[in-house]
Amino acid sequence: MAKPAWQSVGAKTARRRARRPRFALGMVSAGLLLGVSLTACTGVPAEPPANDTAPSNSGAPEPSATPAPDATLVPDGTAAENLVYFNFLAAAVTKANPAADGRAYIDALVAGGFDRAAIEVTFDRTQADLAADSIQFSVRFAGECLIGQIGPASNGFHSVVVPILSTGLCLVGSTRQIDW
C-alpha cells in the first residue's frame, strides 16, 4: 500500500531532523579537535643559552636596571597624555589600601595637582546603606574626562578618556559633593 504524499514528506523531514544533532555534534567535535591541534602546535619557549664564560672579577659593579621614573602631571598636555599619571595616582591609593573609599582617590588626585573643582566622585554606599559595587571618579581636563572605576563589580581598576557630557560633567547620575 502506497503512503500518501504528505506522509512521505513528513518521514523525510523526520529523518533529516534526526541527522541534525549528529551533524552538529560532528561540527563541534571537529572544531574542538582543530583547537586542540593548534594549541599543541604552540612551542614552549627555548631555554636561554647557557653562559659558558666565567664571571669577571674586575671589581666594577655591573650596571643595574634604572627604575622608570614616576609619572608626572603634564599641566599643558591633553587628557590622554595625563591618563598615565591619573592611573599612577589611583594605583598608589589602591596599593596603600585596597579597600580605599572615594575620598582617598579624590585626595590623591588633588594632592597630585588636579583641580578639585574639576573632580567628581560617586557615592561609596548605596541608598540602602550597602557598600557600592564600584566607585567612579573623574577629572575634567583639557576638554575631556579622565574616568576611573574600582570596586568588586569592576574586577580591578579601569580607566578611560572620554568626551565631556552635554551636561558639562563627566559622570552620569548622582555624585558626592566634594566639600572636604
Secondary structure, 3 states (H helix, E strand, C coil): CCCCHHHHHHHHHHHHHHHHHHHHHHHHHHHHHHHHHHHHHCCCCCCCCCCCCCCCCCCCCCCCCCCCCCCCCCCCCCHHHHHHHHHHHHHHHHHHCCCCCHHHHHHHHHHCCCCHHHEEECCCECCCCCECCCEEEEEEECCEEEEEEECHHHCCCEEEEEECCCCCCCCCCCCCCCCC
